[in-house]
Amino acid sequence: MSNLQRIYQLHRILASRTLPVSHQTLEEHLECSRATVNRTIESLRLYFNAPILYDRERNGYYYDT
């Protein structure tokens, strides 16, 4: 899977959920390592100015609406 495909898939996952998504779930859906998920999140934030936040209490990532 290319980097752009992974970014788009991450966007779809976060946009379709109302609750935060765990790092483990993202690894499974994107079929990649923890480091690659981190890079994909940072790319989505940097290049697309995505408002991705991390909730420590719920242990997951979500879009700030």
N, C-alpha and C positions, 0 to 999 in steps of 0.2 A: 504494500500500500504506500502510495506517495505521501509526502508531507502535506500537500494541499488537500488530498482526500481525507487524511487523518484530521486536519483542522476542521473541514466541513462536517465530518462525522461527529467530532466533539461538539461543535455548535448545535447540531441536531439533537444530540443527547441532552445537553444542558437546556436547550429551548423547550424540549418536550416534558421536562420534569418540573414538578412544583417543589419537591424537597431536594436538599443537597445530595449530590452523587458522590459516593466514596471513591477514593483513589483506586482501590481494588476493583471496583465495578468498571471504572474507566479503563483500567488495564485489560480487563476481560473483553469489553466491547471493542476496544481499539486494537486488541491483539498485539500488544507491545509491552515493553518493560516500563518500570516506574520512571526511569530517567526520560524515556521518550514521551511519556504522558506529561511530565513536567515541562519539557521543551515545547510540546504542542500547546499547552496552556499558555506559556509565555509568548509563543508566536501569535496565538489568537488575541492576546491582550495587546501586543505590540503593533502588529500589522493591521488589525481590524478594530482596535480600540474597544475590545469587548470588556464589559463590566463584570468580569469573573471574580467572585469573592470566595473565600474559604471560611466555613463555619466550624470552629473548633468543637463546640458542644455537640453538633450533629455529625461531625467528622466527614465533611463533604464540600464539594464545590457547587456553586450555583450562580445564576445570572442575577445581578442587582437590578431590580426593576423599579 
